[in-house]
Amino acid sequence: MPPPPNVGHQDLEGSLEAYLRRYWAPASGGKVYHQIALSPSAVGWTKNYRVPDLVLLLPQRFAIARNEFFEGAPDAVVEIHSPGDEAYEKLPFYAQLGVPEVWIIHRDTKEPEIHVLRRGRYKKQAARADGWLRSAGTGVELRVGRPGKLAVRLAGNESSRQELPGD
């Protein structure tokens, strides 16, 4: 069993969730959830699921919500990677489910990764020359910010930029 999330993990997860709810959700019509189970099927879902830190849904995928869990693939999942956790081990499950993007953000360095599903496997996206990673599915951009911070913004919108976790 992986260790429970520490304070740094929870601060980053909570501040990213708050940012996405404040900026991304209203702009996209999307919804953000945390700590909800994803399963490929309603039949026996309690025996075959994974729980990402955050889940992003755009309106065309709202129908996967089953109250206690989501049946099928959301638009993106976010894993805050802490030492000893299972973020990378979840990738095959997310690929089988058909999740288009998995964001892995390293808790201690705030280094973001975006893994894009291609032909049933995830390919780690390269950052642009300016250091930003752009989520094609959501329009969110991520990069390392000041020491100990994750910079996040809506694509090309510097006025939406924040560094997380906040002070």
Protein Blocks (a to p, Z undefined) as FASTA:
>chain_A
ZZdddfklmmmmmmmmmmmmmmmmmmnopacdehiacdfbfghklmoccddfbdcddfkl
mmmpghjacedjdfbdcddddehiaklmmmmmmmmnopabacdddfklopacddddeehi
acdddddfkopacdfknopacddddehiacdddehiaklgccdddZZ
